[in-house]
Amino acid sequence: MDEYNFYRYIDDKSILVITPKNKLIRIRCPFAVINTENKILQVDAVSEKNNLIYYKIKGSHQIYNEFTIIAK
């Protein structure tokens, strides 16, 4: 699995990421992330509040930097 690096929030259904080949791409929800326990989860929406980015996962908003974006 390749890891993508978060770059910028676009809207509630998409973000910009940097690929392992250093390309800037837009990914749309739903997309896969892996948490600190190595569990793969699905991001259903993205939000921004007070300059912080949150992923909506299973109905709960969680801070984005606790996850790694992955491509299958």
N, CA, C and O atoms as a Tripos MOL2 file, in Angstrom:
@<TRIPOS>MOLECULE
protein
  288   287    72     0     0
PROTEIN
NO_CHARGES

@<TRIPOS>ATOM
      1 N           0.8330   -1.1840    0.0000 N.3       1 MET1
      2 CA          0.0000    0.0000    0.0000 C.3       1 MET1
      3 C           0.8770    1.2470    0.0000 C.2       1 MET1
      4 O           1.8500    1.3390    0.7490 O.2       1 MET1
      5 N           0.5240    2.1860   -0.8360 N.am      2 ASP2
      6 CA          1.2390    3.4570   -0.8820 C.3       2 ASP2
      7 C           0.6220    4.4360    0.1090 C.2       2 ASP2
      8 O          -0.5860    4.4220    0.3460 O.2       2 ASP2
      9 N           1.4660    5.2810    0.6820 N.am      3 GLU3
     10 CA          0.9970    6.3140    1.5990 C.3       3 GLU3
     11 C           0.9860    7.6620    0.8890 C.2       3 GLU3
     12 O           1.9360    8.0140    0.1900 O.2       3 GLU3
     13 N          -0.0890    8.4060    1.0750 N.am      4 TYR4
     14 CA         -0.2030    9.7520    0.5280 C.3       4 TYR4
     15 C          -0.0790   10.7490    1.6710 C.2       4 TYR4
     16 O          -0.5000   10.4690    2.7930 O.2       4 TYR4
     17 N           0.4930   11.9020    1.3900 N.am      5 ASN5
     18 CA          0.6270   12.9490    2.4030 C.3       5 ASN5
     19 C          -0.4270   14.0220    2.1860 C.2       5 ASN5
     20 O          -0.5730   14.5520    1.0840 O.2       5 ASN5
     21 N          -1.1580   14.3350    3.2450 N.am      6 PHE6
     22 CA         -2.1700   15.3860    3.1810 C.3       6 PHE6
     23 C          -1.5040   16.7000    2.7930 C.2       6 PHE6
     24 O          -0.4320   17.0320    3.2980 O.2       6 PHE6
     25 N          -2.1490   17.4530    1.8870 N.am      7 TYR7
     26 CA         -1.6110   18.7420    1.4790 C.3       7 TYR7
     27 C          -2.5680   19.8900    1.7910 C.2       7 TYR7
     28 O          -2.1780   20.8690    2.4290 O.2       7 TYR7
     29 N          -3.8340   19.7730    1.3390 N.am      8 ARG8
     30 CA         -4.7620   20.8830    1.5430 C.3       8 ARG8
     31 C          -6.2140   20.4100    1.4820 C.2       8 ARG8
     32 O          -6.5770   19.5280    0.7030 O.2       8 ARG8
     33 N          -7.0190   21.0270    2.3280 N.am      9 TYR9
     34 CA         -8.4650   20.8200    2.3250 C.3       9 TYR9
     35 C          -9.0650   21.5540    1.1290 C.2       9 TYR9
     36 O          -8.7110   22.7030    0.8670 O.2       9 TYR9
     37 N          -9.9690   20.8980    0.4020 N.am     10 ILE10
     38 CA        -10.6620   21.5300   -0.7210 C.3      10 ILE10
     39 C         -12.1230   21.7790   -0.3580 C.2      10 ILE10
     40 O         -12.5840   22.9200   -0.3650 O.2      10 ILE10
     41 N         -12.8420   20.7160   -0.0440 N.am     11 ASP11
     42 CA        -14.2370   20.8260    0.3740 C.3      11 ASP11
     43 C         -14.5920   19.5950    1.1960 C.2      11 ASP11
     44 O         -13.7210   18.7820    1.5040 O.2      11 ASP11
     45 N         -15.8680   19.4540    1.5530 N.am     12 ASP12
     46 CA        -16.2460   18.3580    2.4490 C.3      12 ASP12
     47 C         -16.1290   16.9700    1.8330 C.2      12 ASP12
     48 O         -16.2690   15.9680    2.5340 O.2      12 ASP12
     49 N         -15.8750   16.9010    0.5390 N.am     13 LYS13
     50 CA        -15.7560   15.5990   -0.1230 C.3      13 LYS13
     51 C         -14.4140   15.3750   -0.8130 C.2      13 LYS13
     52 O         -14.2410   14.3600   -1.4880 O.2      13 LYS13
     53 N         -13.4520   16.3030   -0.6620 N.am     14 SER14
     54 CA        -12.1640   16.0900   -1.3210 C.3      14 SER14
     55 C         -11.0310   16.8720   -0.6650 C.2      14 SER14
     56 O         -11.2380   17.9040   -0.0260 O.2      14 SER14
     57 N          -9.8170   16.3340   -0.8510 N.am     15 ILE15
     58 CA         -8.5960   16.9730   -0.3630 C.3      15 ILE15
     59 C          -7.5100   16.8230   -1.4250 C.2      15 ILE15
     60 O          -7.6280   16.0080   -2.3400 O.2      15 ILE15
     61 N          -6.4580   17.6160   -1.2920 N.am     16 LEU16
     62 CA         -5.2770   17.4510   -2.1270 C.3      16 LEU16
     63 C          -4.2370   16.6850   -1.3290 C.2      16 LEU16
     64 O          -4.0580   16.9150   -0.1330 O.2      16 LEU16
     65 N          -3.5510   15.7670   -2.0100 N.am     17 VAL17
     66 CA         -2.5040   14.9680   -1.3730 C.3      17 VAL17
     67 C          -1.2830   14.9160   -2.2810 C.2      17 VAL17
     68 O          -1.3680   15.1710   -3.4830 O.2      17 VAL17
     69 N          -0.1490   14.5810   -1.6800 N.am     18 ILE18
     70 CA          1.0870   14.3460   -2.4220 C.3      18 ILE18
     71 C           1.2930   12.8320   -2.4760 C.2      18 ILE18
     72 O           1.2930   12.1590   -1.4460 O.2      18 ILE18
     73 N           1.4680   12.3100   -3.6850 N.am     19 THR19
     74 CA          1.6680   10.8700   -3.8570 C.3      19 THR19
     75 C           3.1190   10.5000   -3.5500 C.2      19 THR19
     76 O           3.9650   11.3840   -3.4160 O.2      19 THR19
     77 N           3.4130    9.2040   -3.4370 N.am     20 PRO20
     78 CA          4.8050    8.7830   -3.2290 C.3      20 PRO20
     79 C           5.7370    9.2130   -4.3720 C.2      20 PRO20
     80 O           6.9530    9.2810   -4.1900 O.2      20 PRO20
     81 N           5.1660    9.5000   -5.5460 N.am     21 LYS21
     82 CA          5.9740    9.9620   -6.6860 C.3      21 LYS21
     83 C           5.9970   11.4850   -6.7760 C.2      21 LYS21
     84 O           6.3340   12.0470   -7.8180 O.2      21 LYS21
     85 N           5.6340   12.1560   -5.6690 N.am     22 ASN22
     86 CA          5.6400   13.6190   -5.5530 C.3      22 ASN22
     87 C           4.7100   14.3250   -6.5290 C.2      22 ASN22
     88 O           5.0200   15.4170   -7.0050 O.2      22 ASN22
     89 N           3.5860   13.7140   -6.8250 N.am     23 LYS23
     90 CA          2.5680   14.3580   -7.6540 C.3      23 LYS23
     91 C           1.4390   14.8450   -6.7540 C.2      23 LYS23
     92 O           1.0510   14.1760   -5.7960 O.2      23 LYS23
     93 N           0.9260   16.0160   -7.0810 N.am     24 LEU24
     94 CA         -0.2090   16.5800   -6.3580 C.3      24 LEU24
     95 C          -1.4860   16.0930   -7.0270 C.2      24 LEU24
     96 O          -1.6970   16.3300   -8.2160 O.2      24 LEU24
     97 N          -2.3430   15.4070   -6.2600 N.am     25 ILE25
     98 CA         -3.6030   14.9130   -6.8180 C.3      25 ILE25
     99 C          -4.7460   15.2170   -5.8540 C.2      25 ILE25
    100 O          -4.5400   15.4330   -4.6590 O.2      25 ILE25
    101 N          -5.9380   15.2270   -6.4020 N.am     26 ARG26
    102 CA         -7.1430   15.4150   -5.6010 C.3      26 ARG26
    103 C          -7.7810   14.0530   -5.3820 C.2      26 ARG26
    104 O          -8.0040   13.3080   -6.3370 O.2      26 ARG26
    105 N          -8.0750   13.7260   -4.1330 N.am     27 ILE27
    106 CA         -8.8050   12.4900   -3.8610 C.3      27 ILE27
    107 C         -10.1580   12.8510   -3.2680 C.2      27 ILE27
    108 O         -10.3070   13.8440   -2.5560 O.2      27 ILE27
    109 N         -11.1270   12.0230   -3.5790 N.am     28 ARG28
    110 CA        -12.5000   12.2790   -3.1520 C.3      28 ARG28
    111 C         -12.9640   11.1940   -2.1860 C.2      28 ARG28
    112 O         -12.5180   10.0480   -2.2480 O.2      28 ARG28
    113 N         -13.8490   11.5750   -1.3130 N.am     29 CYS29
    114 CA        -14.4480   10.6260   -0.3780 C.3      29 CYS29
    115 C         -15.3590    9.6730   -1.1410 C.2      29 CYS29
    116 O         -15.9920   10.0760   -2.1170 O.2      29 CYS29
    117 N         -15.4330    8.4470   -0.7210 N.am     30 PRO30
    118 CA        -14.7120    7.8620    0.4030 C.3      30 PRO30
    119 C         -13.2850    7.4670    0.0080 C.2      30 PRO30
    120 O         -13.0360    7.0570   -1.1250 O.2      30 PRO30
    121 N         -12.3580    7.5970    0.9520 N.am     31 PHE31
    122 CA        -10.9940    7.1180    0.7440 C.3      31 PHE31
    123 C         -10.5270    6.4080    2.0100 C.2      31 PHE31
    124 O         -11.0830    6.5970    3.0920 O.2      31 PHE31
    125 N          -9.5010    5.5930    1.8480 N.am     32 ALA32
    126 CA         -9.0280    4.7510    2.9510 C.3      32 ALA32
    127 C          -7.9070    5.4240    3.7280 C.2      32 ALA32
    128 O          -7.0520    6.1060    3.1630 O.2      32 ALA32
    129 N          -7.9380    5.2130    5.0400 N.am     33 VAL33
    130 CA         -6.8640    5.6530    5.9300 C.3      33 VAL33
    131 C          -6.5330    4.4990    6.8670 C.2      33 VAL33
    132 O          -7.3100    3.5570    7.0240 O.2      33 VAL33
    133 N          -5.3760    4.5960    7.4770 N.am     34 ILE34
    134 CA         -4.9820    3.6020    8.4790 C.3      34 ILE34
    135 C          -4.6880    4.3500    9.7750 C.2      34 ILE34
    136 O          -4.0490    5.4020    9.7610 O.2      34 ILE34
    137 N          -5.1550    3.8030   10.8910 N.am     35 ASN35
    138 CA         -4.9400    4.4820   12.1720 C.3      35 ASN35
    139 C          -3.6860    3.9570   12.8600 C.2      35 ASN35
    140 O          -2.9660    3.1280   12.3040 O.2      35 ASN35
    141 N          -3.4310    4.4400   14.0630 N.am     36 THR36
    142 CA         -2.2140    4.0590   14.7920 C.3      36 THR36
    143 C          -2.2150    2.5980   15.2210 C.2      36 THR36
    144 O          -1.1740    2.0530   15.5860 O.2      36 THR36
    145 N          -3.3830    1.9640   15.1760 N.am     37 GLU37
    146 CA         -3.4860    0.5390   15.5080 C.3      37 GLU37
    147 C          -3.4490   -0.3340   14.2550 C.2      37 GLU37
    148 O          -3.7580   -1.5240   14.3140 O.2      37 GLU37
    149 N          -3.0670    0.2670   13.1110 N.am     38 ASN38
    150 CA         -2.9830   -0.4090   11.8130 C.3      38 ASN38
    151 C          -4.3220   -0.9500   11.3220 C.2      38 ASN38
    152 O          -4.3700   -1.9600   10.6180 O.2      38 ASN38
    153 N          -5.3990   -0.2810   11.6920 N.am     39 LYS39
    154 CA         -6.7300   -0.6590   11.2350 C.3      39 LYS39
    155 C          -7.1120    0.2470   10.0630 C.2      39 LYS39
    156 O          -6.9890    1.4680   10.1490 O.2      39 LYS39
    157 N          -7.5720   -0.3560    8.9750 N.am     40 ILE40
    158 CA         -7.9830    0.4080    7.7990 C.3      40 ILE40
    159 C          -9.4240    0.8790    7.9820 C.2      40 ILE40
    160 O         -10.3170    0.0920    8.2950 O.2      40 ILE40
    161 N          -9.6270    2.1800    7.7800 N.am     41 LEU41
    162 CA        -10.9350    2.8030    7.9480 C.3      41 LEU41
    163 C         -11.2840    3.6170    6.7110 C.2      41 LEU41
    164 O         -10.4110    3.9310    5.9010 O.2      41 LEU41
    165 N         -12.5500    3.9560    6.5690 N.am     42 GLN42
    166 CA        -13.0170    4.7390    5.4240 C.3      42 GLN42
    167 C         -13.4160    6.1410    5.8670 C.2      42 GLN42
    168 O         -14.1750    6.3070    6.8220 O.2      42 GLN42
    169 N         -12.8990    7.1500    5.1660 N.am     43 VAL43
    170 CA        -13.2730    8.5400    5.4180 C.3      43 VAL43
    171 C         -14.4690    8.8670    4.5350 C.2      43 VAL43
    172 O         -14.3980    8.7480    3.3120 O.2      43 VAL43
    173 N         -15.5700    9.2800    5.1640 N.am     44 ASP44
    174 CA        -16.7960    9.5870    4.4360 C.3      44 ASP44
    175 C         -16.9430   11.0680    4.1130 C.2      44 ASP44
    176 O         -17.6580   11.4340    3.1800 O.2      44 ASP44
    177 N         -16.2670   11.9230    4.8810 N.am     45 ALA45
    178 CA        -16.3280   13.3680    4.6560 C.3      45 ALA45
    179 C         -15.1290   14.0160    5.3360 C.2      45 ALA45
    180 O         -14.4770   13.4150    6.1890 O.2      45 ALA45
    181 N         -14.8540   15.2550    4.9420 N.am     46 VAL46
    182 CA        -13.7500   16.0240    5.5060 C.3      46 VAL46
    183 C         -14.3120   17.3740    5.9320 C.2      46 VAL46
    184 O         -15.1700   17.9350    5.2510 O.2      46 VAL46
    185 N         -13.8300   17.8950    7.0580 N.am     47 SER47
    186 CA        -14.2810   19.2170    7.4900 C.3      47 SER47
    187 C         -13.1010   20.0130    8.0370 C.2      47 SER47
    188 O         -12.0590   19.4630    8.3930 O.2      47 SER47
    189 N         -13.3030   21.3210    8.0890 N.am     48 GLU48
    190 CA        -12.2760   22.2180    8.6190 C.3      48 GLU48
    191 C         -12.9340   23.1330    9.6460 C.2      48 GLU48
    192 O         -13.9770   23.7320    9.3820 O.2      48 GLU48
    193 N         -12.3150   23.2330   10.8130 N.am     49 LYS49
    194 CA        -12.8250   24.1130   11.8620 C.3      49 LYS49
    195 C         -11.6370   24.6680   12.6360 C.2      49 LYS49
    196 O         -10.7880   23.9120   13.1090 O.2      49 LYS49
    197 N         -11.5790   25.9870   12.7620 N.am     50 ASN50
    198 CA        -10.4790   26.6530   13.4700 C.3      50 ASN50
    199 C          -9.1140   26.2340   12.9240 C.2      50 ASN50
    200 O          -8.1770   25.9930   13.6850 O.2      50 ASN50
    201 N          -9.0150   26.1520   11.5950 N.am     51 ASN51
    202 CA         -7.7840   25.7720   10.8990 C.3      51 ASN51
    203 C          -7.3150   24.3540   11.2050 C.2      51 ASN51
    204 O          -6.1420   24.0380   11.0060 O.2      51 ASN51
    205 N          -8.2030   23.5040   11.6800 N.am     52 LEU52
    206 CA         -7.8920   22.0940   11.8950 C.3      52 LEU52
    207 C          -8.7460   21.2580   10.9480 C.2      52 LEU52
    208 O          -9.9020   21.5880   10.6850 O.2      52 LEU52
    209 N          -8.1710   20.1830   10.4420 N.am     53 ILE53
    210 CA         -8.8620   19.2980    9.5050 C.3      53 ILE53
    211 C          -9.3480   18.0640   10.2600 C.2      53 ILE53
    212 O          -8.6270   17.4830   11.0710 O.2      53 ILE53
    213 N         -10.5900   17.6840    9.9720 N.am     54 TYR54
    214 CA        -11.1920   16.5050   10.5960 C.3      54 TYR54
    215 C         -11.7050   15.5600    9.5230 C.2      54 TYR54
    216 O         -12.2320   15.9920    8.4970 O.2      54 TYR54
    217 N         -11.5440   14.2590    9.7720 N.am     55 TYR55
    218 CA        -12.1290   13.2310    8.9210 C.3      55 TYR55
    219 C         -13.3740   12.7010    9.6150 C.2      55 TYR55
    220 O         -13.3730   12.4800   10.8260 O.2      55 TYR55
    221 N         -14.4320   12.5000    8.8440 N.am     56 LYS56
    222 CA        -15.6240   11.8640    9.3880 C.3      56 LYS56
    223 C         -15.5100   10.3700    9.1010 C.2      56 LYS56
    224 O         -15.5440    9.9350    7.9500 O.2      56 LYS56
    225 N         -15.3750    9.6010   10.1710 N.am     57 ILE57
    226 CA        -15.2000    8.1530   10.0820 C.3      57 ILE57
    227 C         -16.2420    7.5000   10.9750 C.2      57 ILE57
    228 O         -16.2780    7.7450   12.1810 O.2      57 ILE57
    229 N         -17.0830    6.6780   10.3870 N.am     58 LYS58
    230 CA        -18.1560    5.9960   11.1230 C.3      58 LYS58
    231 C         -19.0030    6.9820   11.9280 C.2      58 LYS58
    232 O         -19.3830    6.7000   13.0640 O.2      58 LYS58
    233 N         -19.2950    8.1420   11.3310 N.am     59 GLY59
    234 CA        -20.1610    9.1270   11.9590 C.3      59 GLY59
    235 C         -19.5020   10.0280   12.9830 C.2      59 GLY59
    236 O         -20.1610   10.8990   13.5510 O.2      59 GLY59
    237 N         -18.2110    9.8390   13.2310 N.am     60 SER60
    238 CA        -17.4880   10.6230   14.2310 C.3      60 SER60
    239 C         -16.3910   11.4470   13.5620 C.2      60 SER60
    240 O         -15.6870   10.9460   12.6850 O.2      60 SER60
    241 N         -16.2430   12.7080   13.9710 N.am     61 HIS61
    242 CA        -15.1880   13.5640   13.4260 C.3      61 HIS61
    243 C         -13.9100   13.3750   14.2370 C.2      61 HIS61
    244 O         -13.9020   13.5070   15.4610 O.2      61 HIS61
    245 N         -12.8180   13.0600   13.5110 N.am     62 GLN62
    246 CA        -11.5390   12.8060   14.1660 C.3      62 GLN62
    247 C         -10.4450   13.6090   13.4770 C.2      62 GLN62
    248 O         -10.4650   13.7700   12.2570 O.2      62 GLN62
    249 N          -9.4920   14.1130   14.2530 N.am     63 ILE63
    250 CA         -8.4190   14.9490   13.7130 C.3      63 ILE63
    251 C          -7.6070   14.1600   12.6780 C.2      63 ILE63
    252 O          -7.2640   12.9980   12.8970 O.2      63 ILE63
    253 N          -7.3100   14.8020   11.5650 N.am     64 TYR64
    254 CA         -6.7110   14.1110   10.4220 C.3      64 TYR64
    255 C          -5.3160   13.5520   10.6880 C.2      64 TYR64
    256 O          -4.9590   12.5130   10.1320 O.2      64 TYR64
    257 N          -4.5200   14.2170   11.5260 N.am     65 ASN65
    258 CA         -3.1260   13.7910   11.6710 C.3      65 ASN65
    259 C          -2.9470   12.5210   12.4940 C.2      65 ASN65
    260 O          -1.8170   12.0940   12.7280 O.2      65 ASN65
    261 N          -4.0360   11.9170   12.9320 N.am     66 GLU66
    262 CA         -3.9630   10.6290   13.6120 C.3      66 GLU66
    263 C          -4.0610    9.4630   12.6210 C.2      66 GLU66
    264 O          -4.0810    8.2990   13.0210 O.2      66 GLU66
    265 N          -4.1220    9.7920   11.3150 N.am     67 PHE67
    266 CA         -4.3190    8.7840   10.2790 C.3      67 PHE67
    267 C          -3.3330    8.9690    9.1380 C.2      67 PHE67
    268 O          -2.8180   10.0640    8.9100 O.2      67 PHE67
    269 N          -3.0820    7.8830    8.4290 N.am     68 THR68
    270 CA         -2.2730    7.9070    7.2160 C.3      68 THR68
    271 C          -3.1810    7.5500    6.0520 C.2      68 THR68
    272 O          -3.8930    6.5470    6.0970 O.2      68 THR68
    273 N          -3.1570    8.3680    5.0130 N.am     69 ILE69
    274 CA         -3.9620    8.1080    3.8180 C.3      69 ILE69
    275 C          -3.2710    7.0150    3.0180 C.2      69 ILE69
    276 O          -2.0620    7.0710    2.7940 O.2      69 ILE69
    277 N          -4.0380    6.0230    2.5880 N.am     70 ILE70
    278 CA         -3.4440    4.9190    1.8320 C.3      70 ILE70
    279 C          -4.1690    4.7280    0.5060 C.2      70 ILE70
    280 O          -5.3400    5.0760    0.3540 O.2      70 ILE70
    281 N          -3.4450    4.1740   -0.4310 N.am     71 ALA71
    282 CA         -4.0180    3.8010   -1.7240 C.3      71 ALA71
    283 C          -3.8790    2.3010   -1.8530 C.2      71 ALA71
    284 O          -2.8250    1.7330   -1.5630 O.2      71 ALA71
    285 N          -4.9330    1.6760   -2.2820 N.am     72 LYS72
    286 CA         -4.9040    0.2150   -2.4250 C.3      72 LYS72
    287 C          -4.5140   -0.1610   -3.8260 C.2      72 LYS72
    288 O          -4.4320   -1.3470   -4.1480 O.2      72 LYS72
@<TRIPOS>BOND
     1     1     2 1
     2     2     3 1
     3     3     4 2
     4     3     5 am
     5     5     6 1
     6     6     7 1
     7     7     8 2
     8     7     9 am
     9     9    10 1
    10    10    11 1
    11    11    12 2
    12    11    13 am
    13    13    14 1
    14    14    15 1
    15    15    16 2
    16    15    17 am
    17    17    18 1
    18    18    19 1
    19    19    20 2
    20    19    21 am
    21    21    22 1
    22    22    23 1
    23    23    24 2
    24    23    25 am
    25    25    26 1
    26    26    27 1
    27    27    28 2
    28    27    29 am
    29    29    30 1
    30    30    31 1
    31    31    32 2
    32    31    33 am
    33    33    34 1
    34    34    35 1
    35    35    36 2
    36    35    37 am
    37    37    38 1
    38    38    39 1
    39    39    40 2
    40    39    41 am
    41    41    42 1
    42    42    43 1
    43    43    44 2
    44    43    45 am
    45    45    46 1
    46    46    47 1
    47    47    48 2
    48    47    49 am
    49    49    50 1
    50    50    51 1
    51    51    52 2
    52    51    53 am
    53    53    54 1
    54    54    55 1
    55    55    56 2
    56    55    57 am
    57    57    58 1
    58    58    59 1
    59    59    60 2
    60    59    61 am
    61    61    62 1
    62    62    63 1
    63    63    64 2
    64    63    65 am
    65    65    66 1
    66    66    67 1
    67    67    68 2
    68    67    69 am
    69    69    70 1
    70    70    71 1
    71    71    72 2
    72    71    73 am
    73    73    74 1
    74    74    75 1
    75    75    76 2
    76    75    77 am
    77    77    78 1
    78    78    79 1
    79    79    80 2
    80    79    81 am
    81    81    82 1
    82    82    83 1
    83    83    84 2
    84    83    85 am
    85    85    86 1
    86    86    87 1
    87    87    88 2
    88    87    89 am
    89    89    90 1
    90    90    91 1
    91    91    92 2
    92    91    93 am
    93    93    94 1
    94    94    95 1
    95    95    96 2
    96    95    97 am
    97    97    98 1
    98    98    99 1
    99    99   100 2
   100    99   101 am
   101   101   102 1
   102   102   103 1
   103   103   104 2
   104   103   105 am
   105   105   106 1
   106   106   107 1
   107   107   108 2
   108   107   109 am
   109   109   110 1
   110   110   111 1
   111   111   112 2
   112   111   113 am
   113   113   114 1
   114   114   115 1
   115   115   116 2
   116   115   117 am
   117   117   118 1
   118   118   119 1
   119   119   120 2
   120   119   121 am
   121   121   122 1
   122   122   123 1
   123   123   124 2
   124   123   125 am
   125   125   126 1
   126   126   127 1
   127   127   128 2
   128   127   129 am
   129   129   130 1
   130   130   131 1
   131   131   132 2
   132   131   133 am
   133   133   134 1
   134   134   135 1
   135   135   136 2
   136   135   137 am
   137   137   138 1
   138   138   139 1
   139   139   140 2
   140   139   141 am
   141   141   142 1
   142   142   143 1
   143   143   144 2
   144   143   145 am
   145   145   146 1
   146   146   147 1
   147   147   148 2
   148   147   149 am
   149   149   150 1
   150   150   151 1
   151   151   152 2
   152   151   153 am
   153   153   154 1
   154   154   155 1
   155   155   156 2
   156   155   157 am
   157   157   158 1
   158   158   159 1
   159   159   160 2
   160   159   161 am
   161   161   162 1
   162   162   163 1
   163   163   164 2
   164   163   165 am
   165   165   166 1
   166   166   167 1
   167   167   168 2
   168   167   169 am
   169   169   170 1
   170   170   171 1
   171   171   172 2
   172   171   173 am
   173   173   174 1
   174   174   175 1
   175   175   176 2
   176   175   177 am
   177   177   178 1
   178   178   179 1
   179   179   180 2
   180   179   181 am
   181   181   182 1
   182   182   183 1
   183   183   184 2
   184   183   185 am
   185   185   186 1
   186   186   187 1
   187   187   188 2
   188   187   189 am
   189   189   190 1
   190   190   191 1
   191   191   192 2
   192   191   193 am
   193   193   194 1
   194   194   195 1
   195   195   196 2
   196   195   197 am
   197   197   198 1
   198   198   199 1
   199   199   200 2
   200   199   201 am
   201   201   202 1
   202   202   203 1
   203   203   204 2
   204   203   205 am
   205   205   206 1
   206   206   207 1
   207   207   208 2
   208   207   209 am
   209   209   210 1
   210   210   211 1
   211   211   212 2
   212   211   213 am
   213   213   214 1
   214   214   215 1
   215   215   216 2
   216   215   217 am
   217   217   218 1
   218   218   219 1
   219   219   220 2
   220   219   221 am
   221   221   222 1
   222   222   223 1
   223   223   224 2
   224   223   225 am
   225   225   226 1
   226   226   227 1
   227   227   228 2
   228   227   229 am
   229   229   230 1
   230   230   231 1
   231   231   232 2
   232   231   233 am
   233   233   234 1
   234   234   235 1
   235   235   236 2
   236   235   237 am
   237   237   238 1
   238   238   239 1
   239   239   240 2
   240   239   241 am
   241   241   242 1
   242   242   243 1
   243   243   244 2
   244   243   245 am
   245   245   246 1
   246   246   247 1
   247   247   248 2
   248   247   249 am
   249   249   250 1
   250   250   251 1
   251   251   252 2
   252   251   253 am
   253   253   254 1
   254   254   255 1
   255   255   256 2
   256   255   257 am
   257   257   258 1
   258   258   259 1
   259   259   260 2
   260   259   261 am
   261   261   262 1
   262   262   263 1
   263   263   264 2
   264   263   265 am
   265   265   266 1
   266   266   267 1
   267   267   268 2
   268   267   269 am
   269   269   270 1
   270   270   271 1
   271   271   272 2
   272   271   273 am
   273   273   274 1
   274   274   275 1
   275   275   276 2
   276   275   277 am
   277   277   278 1
   278   278   279 1
   279   279   280 2
   280   279   281 am
   281   281   282 1
   282   282   283 1
   283   283   284 2
   284   283   285 am
   285   285   286 1
   286   286   287 1
   287   287   288 2
@<TRIPOS>SUBSTRUCTURE
     1 MET1         2 RESIDUE 1 A MET
     2 ASP2         6 RESIDUE 1 A ASP
     3 GLU3        10 RESIDUE 1 A GLU
     4 TYR4        14 RESIDUE 1 A TYR
     5 ASN5        18 RESIDUE 1 A ASN
     6 PHE6        22 RESIDUE 1 A PHE
     7 TYR7        26 RESIDUE 1 A TYR
     8 ARG8        30 RESIDUE 1 A ARG
     9 TYR9        34 RESIDUE 1 A TYR
    10 ILE10       38 RESIDUE 1 A ILE
    11 ASP11       42 RESIDUE 1 A ASP
    12 ASP12       46 RESIDUE 1 A ASP
    13 LYS13       50 RESIDUE 1 A LYS
    14 SER14       54 RESIDUE 1 A SER
    15 ILE15       58 RESIDUE 1 A ILE
    16 LEU16       62 RESIDUE 1 A LEU
    17 VAL17       66 RESIDUE 1 A VAL
    18 ILE18       70 RESIDUE 1 A ILE
    19 THR19       74 RESIDUE 1 A THR
    20 PRO20       78 RESIDUE 1 A PRO
    21 LYS21       82 RESIDUE 1 A LYS
    22 ASN22       86 RESIDUE 1 A ASN
    23 LYS23       90 RESIDUE 1 A LYS
    24 LEU24       94 RESIDUE 1 A LEU
    25 ILE25       98 RESIDUE 1 A ILE
    26 ARG26      102 RESIDUE 1 A ARG
    27 ILE27      106 RESIDUE 1 A ILE
    28 ARG28      110 RESIDUE 1 A ARG
    29 CYS29      114 RESIDUE 1 A CYS
    30 PRO30      118 RESIDUE 1 A PRO
    31 PHE31      122 RESIDUE 1 A PHE
    32 ALA32      126 RESIDUE 1 A ALA
    33 VAL33      130 RESIDUE 1 A VAL
    34 ILE34      134 RESIDUE 1 A ILE
    35 ASN35      138 RESIDUE 1 A ASN
    36 THR36      142 RESIDUE 1 A THR
    37 GLU37      146 RESIDUE 1 A GLU
    38 ASN38      150 RESIDUE 1 A ASN
    39 LYS39      154 RESIDUE 1 A LYS
    40 ILE40      158 RESIDUE 1 A ILE
    41 LEU41      162 RESIDUE 1 A LEU
    42 GLN42      166 RESIDUE 1 A GLN
    43 VAL43      170 RESIDUE 1 A VAL
    44 ASP44      174 RESIDUE 1 A ASP
    45 ALA45      178 RESIDUE 1 A ALA
    46 VAL46      182 RESIDUE 1 A VAL
    47 SER47      186 RESIDUE 1 A SER
    48 GLU48      190 RESIDUE 1 A GLU
    49 LYS49      194 RESIDUE 1 A LYS
    50 ASN50      198 RESIDUE 1 A ASN
    51 ASN51      202 RESIDUE 1 A ASN
    52 LEU52      206 RESIDUE 1 A LEU
    53 ILE53      210 RESIDUE 1 A ILE
    54 TYR54      214 RESIDUE 1 A TYR
    55 TYR55      218 RESIDUE 1 A TYR
    56 LYS56      222 RESIDUE 1 A LYS
    57 ILE57      226 RESIDUE 1 A ILE
    58 LYS58      230 RESIDUE 1 A LYS
    59 GLY59      234 RESIDUE 1 A GLY
    60 SER60      238 RESIDUE 1 A SER
    61 HIS61      242 RESIDUE 1 A HIS
    62 GLN62      246 RESIDUE 1 A GLN
    63 ILE63      250 RESIDUE 1 A ILE
    64 TYR64      254 RESIDUE 1 A TYR
    65 ASN65      258 RESIDUE 1 A ASN
    66 GLU66      262 RESIDUE 1 A GLU
    67 PHE67      266 RESIDUE 1 A PHE
    68 THR68      270 RESIDUE 1 A THR
    69 ILE69      274 RESIDUE 1 A ILE
    70 ILE70      278 RESIDUE 1 A ILE
    71 ALA71      282 RESIDUE 1 A ALA
    72 LYS72      286 RESIDUE 1 A LYS
